[in-house]
């Protein structure tokens, strides 16, 4: 019977604000495993809990390596933003850990290339967020969800009751809506109809160059 006591995550260091391998899928899983008593380790300290604390959700302990864990996880950021290659000896013979790859990439070409490669066939499990019933996947693939991280729950923990809210249709694609043809066409064709029949459209976006409004937002 499988016992999950330790998980090792391969995480990327933050080198610059625009060079961040943000491991959202790993983070959501780690936040779920932590309350269950599962010990979380990594090649680096990852995801500091607060600006006032030196505590990390996933810790680096030089005495704990993948061989000391039950599951080893890695995601596409390691290949796209990071080294570009899977860690050596990840699939070494007679390993005692289960290998899991977390995949939320959107490129169909990249999916096909990776899915059926000999290298990725060695993963015990591949959890993929963009699955389609029109596409054939190898047996080690499973559909997955993006899930909600704790910081998202924190942001919506103090919201007004429904009878105190404004009646609007929120349309928010950050500052990239005009770069996306589908969004642009919907904006011109569907939104005017919705606004005239159902509810006013609220389409304000935050200025990406504006400073954070709180210490916690700056930290995040």
Secondary structure, DSSP 8 states (H G I E B T S, - for coil): -----EEEE------BTTB----HHHHHHHHHHHTTT-EEEESS-EEES-TT---EEEB--TT--GGGSSEEEEETHHHHTS-SS--TTTT-TT--SEEEEEE----HHHHHHHHTSTTGGG-SEEEESS--TTS---TTEEE------HHHHHHTSS---GGGS--EEE---TT-GGG-HHHHHHHHHTHHHHHHHT-EEE-----TTS--SSHHHHH-
